[in-house]
Amino acid sequence: MSIHPLNDAYDVDQVAEAEVVDLTEARTRRIGAAAETAPAEVDDDQDDAETVDDSPAAEGGPVDMAEDIPHEVQLRQRERRPILADWARSWRGLKAAVKHQSKDAGYVLAYHAVRSPKYAAKTAVWAPVGLFRGLGQALHWATAEEGNWHLRQAAAQRGEADVWLKLDARRQRQTAWRWWVLAFATALIITGLVVLALGPAWWRWLALAAVVPFLATRGRPADKPLTDRVSEGTRYRKLTAELVRRALTSLQMAAINSAVAKDAKAISFPVDIHRDGPGHIAIVDLPYGVEASEVVARRGRLASALRLPMDQVWPEVAPGHTGRLALWVGYEPASQMQQPPWALLAENARVDLFKSFPWLTTPKLDGIDAELMFRNYLIGGQPGSGKSVALRNLVLAAALDPRAEIRGYELKGTGDFNVLEPVMAEYGSGFDDDTLARAAAFIDWLYDECQQRAKKIGHYARLGKAPDNKVTPELASLKGSGLHPLVAFIDEIQELITSKYGKAAGEKLEKIIKLGRALGVILLLGTQIPDKDSLPTGITRNVNTRFCLSVLDQVANDMILGTSAYKLGLRATIFEPGKDAGWGIARGLGAPGARKTYNVNSISAGRIVARAVALRTAAGNIPTFPAEREVTASTLLDDLARVWPEGDKSAWNETLCAALAELRPDAYEGWEAAQLTAALKPHTAIKVADVGRRVDGKSVTRRGIRHADLLTAIAERDRKRSVD
Ligand SMILES: Nc1ncnc2c1ncn2[C@@H]1O[C@H](COP(=O)(O)OP(=O)(O)OP(=O)(O)O)[C@@H](O)[C@H]1O
């Protein structure tokens, strides 16, 4: 420590008693106190602070010496800066940058074009002033008096005649050649004027357009530019490190504020803020112990602190560690950004369900691909959130794979999926009992189908064709394998679960979800009221891909996205139905976050379906699928009529099953009473009820059906056929 010389005069005892102050600590305290009282007013336009060294203060050495880390791990961890900037590395980025720049240029052009009469008037006033000022300056320069005159005056005052003479001689030397230069320039100008006078008229206009504004700029006062300043207003706020820091300290998060109070650099930026798509991204390392999800959950406050609309501010948890935040701020609010058209609308688009296809977009308009094979989807949201469109887009994609069999029910009755009817093997729309019964029977069938498929997979696994006991692309394409992708959707599933068929359907769905994945059975569920009565937790727990559109509360949010999703910052409550239709939080498709579906209306959907029909006709799948189950369902009635015990008014299911198995073992082998009940569900005329009989003198009651009901069902079916 250096001691000021004056200190030497101090009494030694006094010095001994004085408090010893640690200067570093005192400074830190001072900075901290300032930061705590109020986030400093920041000039948003000042130089970006991420260019300033803001690395955290020196800490202790790393616990593991660098040499201890294996070389390959070090190589993996080494982050190289990309040669090209992010925006120049993809067509999307390049296009976005060009679009943004040209938009800006267009804006500036239009701004000045509107003001051009004012600029013309100003130029007319200042150009003559500029001309005379220019002449005066040229003459002044030729005399070479600038600077010299003052020096000569000073020499004269001091009485230094020889200095005066030297200075004057110097001036004369300078002025001699300057007059020549001036004369030459004047001659050039006169020649130019003569050439212009003799040349075509446009030469004169061109010369005027170049010279007049030049003279006007020389003639105007320094503080009065000819053109007005293009005011950027709040069109786009450039993201700077200071702005991000201010925003983060305004979130009222004690952990952030106290850390910043102790160390102003507690919030740091591992990479510079840079352009990313149509906006800028800041990767932020939050203070130790603060999780990025906590900031994500406060998106509203963040937007307020940045003074931007909410749909322009998109915080996400960044890869790396849980304290790393990726804050993306768009050039404009997402609601004003034009989503690119869905790739599957293109004329030659096809889908291979074993590969991914575009389904959603991020706020940056990057595409998010979805896969259907080995997945189940749960899509939820309140009415008007865009859930049916999201679900329908998945089914449309499935339609473009001619191998996929599509069956499904839309239990609201608005006919959102009617457009897909030509490619569906089975479809029902409505919330009446008949449709619900058919949907319940469909689930029973689906469960049986899973069991059948499990046997088939076992068979192919023994042949070495299903290595992981899973459907392979080869097996899916193999005609007759029965292992083609089966896409089963149920929109508004809460209608079924809360109906009288709900309990049984819920239990079977849970099993289908667990079983079906490996067997090529893809379940897509849409719901409006996600609570445990409308959607058993056994189902929600086993879904692997979730998309939650606008919901009202945390409970609904977590039912769809999984427990704790809300706490982790995955909050679909931020979206409003209608205004934010199509926006939701996707989980299970890479990093979770805010995503938007493509808005495909029924007309565009119809075009996709027409192409799907063509693909399916070529593949020979159109007639096969719709026929298959139809035949089984209706032949069951005929088969029952054929095996009915003669003279009996009613028969037990188990008796009928045994007789059916005898008639057609390939179709009915192993059927039990409950299976027959399920298969009869679509025929509402047949009521399965208790049927009593005397066996060995004792009365025995079992489930069975009445002959009269069977005949009514057959008559009904025939009537329907003749109407069709
Ligand atoms: N990605 C999107 N972009 C813009 N608008 C969309 C998008 N997706 C859906 N919409 C619009 O939102 C409205 C509601 O869509 P949809 O019918 O899918 O909602 P829903 O959640 O199923 O509602 P409901 O339960 O009432 O049918 C439609 O008018 C649709 O055009």
The ligand as a Tripos MOL2 file, in Angstrom:
@<TRIPOS>MOLECULE
LIG
   31    33     1     0     0
SMALL
NO_CHARGES

@<TRIPOS>ATOM
      1 N1        -51.8540  -22.3120  -36.9080 N.pl3     1 LIG1
      2 C1        -52.8980  -21.5180  -36.9540 C.ar      1 LIG1
      3 N2        -52.7710  -20.2280  -37.2950 N.ar      1 LIG1
      4 C2        -53.8320  -19.4120  -37.3280 C.ar      1 LIG1
      5 N3        -55.0780  -19.7890  -37.0400 N.ar      1 LIG1
      6 C3        -55.2910  -21.0550  -36.6950 C.ar      1 LIG1
      7 C4        -54.2110  -21.9970  -36.6230 C.ar      1 LIG1
      8 N4        -54.7100  -23.1840  -36.2340 N.ar      1 LIG1
      9 C5        -56.0350  -23.0050  -36.0820 C.ar      1 LIG1
     10 N5        -56.3920  -21.7350  -36.3590 N.ar      1 LIG1
     11 C6        -57.7290  -21.1620  -36.3280 C.3       1 LIG1
     12 O1        -58.2980  -21.3480  -35.0530 O.3       1 LIG1
     13 C7        -59.6710  -21.6520  -35.1590 C.3       1 LIG1
     14 C8        -60.0140  -22.8210  -34.2740 C.3       1 LIG1
     15 O2        -59.3340  -23.9520  -34.7320 O.3       1 LIG1
     16 P1        -59.7970  -25.4200  -34.2980 P.3       1 LIG1
     17 O3        -61.1550  -25.7210  -34.7780 O.co2     1 LIG1
     18 O4        -58.7210  -26.3500  -34.6590 O.co2     1 LIG1
     19 O5        -59.8230  -25.1930  -32.7530 O.3       1 LIG1
     20 P2        -60.2600  -26.1940  -31.6360 P.3       1 LIG1
     21 O6        -59.3200  -26.0270  -30.5140 O.co2     1 LIG1
     22 O7        -60.4220  -27.5580  -32.1880 O.co2     1 LIG1
     23 O8        -61.6070  -25.5720  -31.2200 O.3       1 LIG1
     24 P3        -62.9630  -26.2790  -31.0820 P.3       1 LIG1
     25 O9        -62.7990  -27.2120  -29.9410 O.co2     1 LIG1
     26 O10       -63.9530  -25.1830  -30.8650 O.co2     1 LIG1
     27 O11       -63.1440  -26.9740  -32.4310 O.co2     1 LIG1
     28 C9        -59.9460  -21.9200  -36.6240 C.3       1 LIG1
     29 O12       -60.6940  -20.8460  -37.1260 O.3       1 LIG1
     30 C10       -58.6140  -21.9500  -37.2780 C.3       1 LIG1
     31 O13       -58.6350  -21.3310  -38.5330 O.3       1 LIG1
@<TRIPOS>BOND
     1     1     2 1
     2     2     3 ar
     3     2     7 ar
     4     3     4 ar
     5     4     5 ar
     6     5     6 ar
     7     6     7 ar
     8     6    10 ar
     9     7     8 ar
    10     8     9 ar
    11     9    10 ar
    12    10    11 1
    13    11    12 1
    14    11    30 1
    15    12    13 1
    16    13    14 1
    17    13    28 1
    18    14    15 1
    19    15    16 1
    20    16    17 2
    21    16    18 1
    22    16    19 1
    23    19    20 1
    24    20    21 2
    25    20    22 1
    26    20    23 1
    27    23    24 1
    28    24    25 2
    29    24    26 1
    30    24    27 1
    31    28    29 1
    32    28    30 1
    33    30    31 1
@<TRIPOS>SUBSTRUCTURE
     1 LIG1         1 GROUP 0 **** ****
